[in-house]
Amino acid sequence: MSSLLVVGADHLGNITDKLKNSGFKEIIHLDGRKVNMVKRQIPEHVDIVFVMTDYINHNLAKVIKQKAKDQHKPIYFVKRSWSSIQFVIQQMEELKQVN
């Protein structure tokens, strides 16, 4: 895992450090507060997209989901808690081992 886009939440706090310790080399964070966020594209070098469901509006979530689908990037919807994020990361690692 190298690059992660996190959409939602004003601040990530210590989640950024924990994500880096989990193997992500680059973490890009978009808070999703501004109206023009729906116009932003997902950077090509991003491998995975996390959407913080408790800090994002429905329209932006829908737009990001479609953009990730169009670019064939995996997208995961998580809460802004480390336990929720860690659970998804563990599932991704298990999937990688099976394949």
N, C-alpha and C positions, 0 to 999 in steps of 0.2 A: 504494500500500500504506500502510495506516495503523496497524492494530492487530494484534499478534501474541501468541499464547499459547504459551509454551514449557513443556512438561511433562517433568519428569525432570531429573537432574543437581542436585547440591547447590549448586554455584556455577557461574555462567556465565562469570565472569572477563571477559576483553576481548571476548567474543562479543557482549555487549550493545552495546558501542560500535560494533562492526563492523556489527551489524544496523541500528543507527540511521543509520550512514553509507550503508547500502544502501537507505534510504528508509522504514524503519519508524518511525513517530512514537511509538508506545506499545508497550512490551514488558512483558508480564505473565509472571512466572515462578512456576511451582508445582514444588517439588522432588519431590513425589510420595512422600515418606518416610512420612507419617502414614497410618494405616489409613483415616481418614475422607475422604481425598482422592477416593475413588471416589464420594462423595456430592456433591461440588462440581459445580456447573454451569459450562458455558462461558459467560462473559459475552456478552451480546447484541452488544455493539459490537466484538467480536473478529472480524477478517476471516479470519485464517489460524491453523492450529494446527500447531505443530512438536512431535513427540514424540522425545525423546532415547532411542533404543532401548537404549543400553548402560547406562542408569541408571534403569530403570523395570521394575516387575514385570509379568508377563503380564496379570494381572487388570486393573490400572489401564489398561494399553494398550488392552485390549479394551473397557473401559467408555468411555474417552475417544473411541475410534474410533466407537462407536455413538452417543455424544452429538453428535459432529461431524456424523455422517451425518444424524441426526434434525434438526439445525439447518441442514443444507445448507451446512456450512462445509468448505472444503478442508483436508485433514489430510495432513501429510508426516512420514514416519518418517526421522529422520536420526541420525547418530552425533554425539557431542559433539566434533566437530572442525570448524574453520572451513572446511576444504576440502569436507567433506560438505555443510555448510549452504550454502556459496556455490554449489555445483553445483545444488542444488535451487532456489535463488533465480534462477540463470541460466535454468534450465528454465522457471520460472514466467514470467520476462520474455519468453522466446522464444514461449511459448504465448500470452501477451498480444498480442504483435506479430502472430501469425498470425491471431488472432480479431479 
